[in-house]
Every structure is written in C-alpha cells, then in structure tokens.
Amino acid sequence: MNLTKADLQKEISYKTSRSGGKGGQNVNKVSTKVELLFSIEDSILLIDEEKLTLNEKLQTRFNKDGLVQVICDEERSQYLNKEIAVKRLIVLITNALHKPKARKPSKVSRAAKLARLGNKKIQSIKKADRKKNFDF
C-alpha cells in the first residue's frame, strides 16, 4: 500500500482553531492549530483487510465519531501545520500496515556445539582435579 498526499487530500477533513504558544498577536487572531480527521471506514484507498488492521491497531487514535485524529500546532502557519499533519497521518497508516517478517528459527552450528562441549569438558576436568587434590 503506497499512500500519497494527493490521494489522501480527497478523503481528509480539517478543523482549525486558535493555537497557544509562540506567535504573539498572531496567536490571538489567526486559527493556525490544525486537527486532521480521516475516516478509515469510508476510505476508498484501503481494502477491507487493511481497514480491519487499521481499526485494530489505531484504536487509541479514534475520536468519538470513529475518525482518526491527528493534531498539529507546531508552526505559526496553518498551511505548514496541515502539511505536517498529513505527513504524520501517512506515517501512522504505513507503520500500522507494516507486517514484520516472520522469524525463521536457526539451528546452532556444529562448530558452536563443539565449542560449548569443549568448554564443558575443560570445566569438568578443573572440578575433577579439585576433588583429587583435596586432603583432610
């Protein structure tokens, strides 16, 4: 699944509000805080299997309406905050859809087995020697 910003723009809605933090008078006048909302269920970009996986993995990111919510208020510009929010959404979705490779159990090599047995032999000889030399 390769999501692009252009594809997602059609399915994303935004809410804006005034943001706190740096900006001086700008903070009081301009709505720069961006809340990105994305509906997994209504998306035409995702297949049913992907929707199920996302619903499972992104459960904590849903708001009360069942939409994925990404909030950004880092920049002074609404446009930049929208760009950052979209990038975060793409990362969020791609990470949730990533399937780790199945681990193949490996065998212990013959050399490693022989080395381990050799160390055990040395250890047992040490301890056997201690017994022999012990006098009362």
C-alpha positions as CSV (number, residue, x, y, z in Angstrom):
1,M,0.0,0.0,0.0
2,N,1.6,3.2,-1.1
3,L,-0.3,6.3,0.1
4,T,0.3,9.7,-1.4
5,K,-0.6,13.1,-0.1
6,A,-2.7,13.8,-3.2
7,D,-4.8,10.7,-2.8
8,L,-5.3,11.4,0.9
9,Q,-6.3,15.0,0.4
10,K,-9.7,13.9,-1.1
11,E,-10.6,11.9,2.0
12,I,-9.3,14.2,4.7
13,S,-11.2,16.9,6.5
14,Y,-9.7,19.6,8.7
15,K,-10.8,21.6,11.7
16,T,-8.9,24.7,12.6
17,S,-8.7,26.6,15.9
18,R,-6.5,29.2,17.6
19,S,-3.4,27.7,19.0
20,G,-1.3,28.6,22.0
21,G,2.4,29.1,22.2
22,K,4.7,31.4,20.3
23,G,3.4,33.9,17.8
24,G,2.5,37.0,19.8
25,Q,-0.6,38.8,18.5
26,N,-0.8,36.2,15.7
27,V,-1.9,33.6,18.2
28,N,-4.9,35.7,19.2
29,K,-6.1,36.5,15.7
30,V,-5.3,33.5,13.4
31,S,-6.5,29.9,13.6
32,T,-3.3,28.0,13.0
33,K,-4.0,24.8,15.0
34,V,-5.0,22.0,12.7
35,E,-7.0,19.0,13.6
36,L,-6.9,16.4,10.7
37,L,-9.8,13.9,10.6
38,F,-9.7,10.7,8.4
39,S,-12.3,8.1,8.2
40,I,-10.9,4.6,7.7
41,E,-14.3,3.0,7.1
42,D,-15.3,5.5,4.3
43,S,-11.9,5.4,2.6
44,I,-11.8,4.1,-1.0
45,L,-7.9,3.9,-0.9
46,L,-7.9,1.0,1.5
47,I,-9.1,-2.6,1.0
48,D,-11.2,-4.4,3.6
49,E,-8.3,-6.3,5.1
50,E,-6.3,-3.1,5.6
51,K,-9.3,-1.4,7.2
52,L,-9.6,-4.2,9.7
53,T,-5.9,-4.0,10.5
54,L,-6.0,-0.2,10.9
55,N,-9.2,-0.3,13.1
56,E,-7.4,-2.8,15.4
57,K,-4.0,-1.0,15.6
58,L,-5.2,2.6,15.6
59,Q,-7.9,2.2,18.2
60,T,-6.4,4.8,20.5
61,R,-6.2,7.4,17.8
62,F,-10.0,7.5,17.1
63,N,-12.2,10.3,18.3
64,K,-15.8,9.8,19.5
65,D,-17.1,9.8,15.9
66,G,-14.7,7.0,14.9
67,L,-12.4,9.1,12.8
68,V,-8.6,9.0,13.1
69,Q,-7.4,12.3,14.6
70,V,-4.0,14.0,14.1
71,I,-3.5,17.4,15.7
72,C,-0.7,19.8,14.9
73,D,0.0,23.3,16.2
74,E,3.8,23.5,15.9
75,E,4.1,26.1,13.3
76,R,2.7,29.7,13.0
77,S,1.2,28.9,9.6
78,Q,-2.0,26.9,9.1
79,Y,-0.6,25.6,5.8
80,L,2.5,24.2,7.4
81,N,0.5,22.6,10.2
82,K,-1.7,20.9,7.6
83,E,1.4,19.6,5.7
84,I,2.9,18.2,9.0
85,A,-0.5,16.6,10.0
86,V,-0.8,14.9,6.6
87,K,2.8,13.6,6.8
88,R,2.1,12.2,10.3
89,L,-1.1,10.5,9.1
90,I,0.8,8.8,6.2
91,V,3.5,7.6,8.7
92,L,0.8,6.5,11.1
93,I,-1.0,4.4,8.5
94,T,2.1,2.9,6.9
95,N,3.5,1.9,10.3
96,A,0.2,0.3,11.2
97,L,0.0,-1.6,8.0
98,H,3.7,-2.8,8.1
99,K,3.9,-6.6,8.6
100,P,7.1,-7.7,10.2
101,K,8.9,-10.6,8.6
102,A,8.3,-14.0,10.2
103,R,11.3,-15.2,12.2
104,K,12.9,-18.4,11.0
105,P,14.4,-20.3,13.8
106,S,18.0,-21.0,13.2
107,K,20.0,-24.1,14.1
108,V,23.0,-24.0,16.3
109,S,26.1,-24.6,14.1
110,R,28.2,-27.6,14.6
111,A,31.3,-25.5,15.5
112,A,29.3,-23.7,18.2
113,K,28.1,-27.1,19.6
114,L,31.7,-28.4,19.7
115,A,33.0,-25.2,21.3
116,R,30.3,-25.5,24.0
117,L,31.1,-29.1,24.7
118,G,34.8,-28.3,24.7
119,N,34.3,-25.7,27.4
120,K,32.2,-28.1,29.4
121,K,34.9,-30.7,29.2
122,I,37.5,-28.2,30.4
123,Q,35.2,-27.1,33.3
124,S,34.6,-30.7,34.4
125,I,38.3,-31.5,34.3
126,K,39.0,-28.5,36.6
127,K,36.4,-29.6,39.1
128,A,37.6,-33.2,39.0
129,D,41.2,-32.1,39.7
130,R,40.0,-30.2,42.8
131,K,38.5,-33.4,44.2
132,K,41.6,-35.4,43.8
133,N,43.9,-32.9,45.5
134,F,41.7,-32.3,48.4
135,D,43.2,-33.8,51.6
136,F,41.9,-34.0,55.1
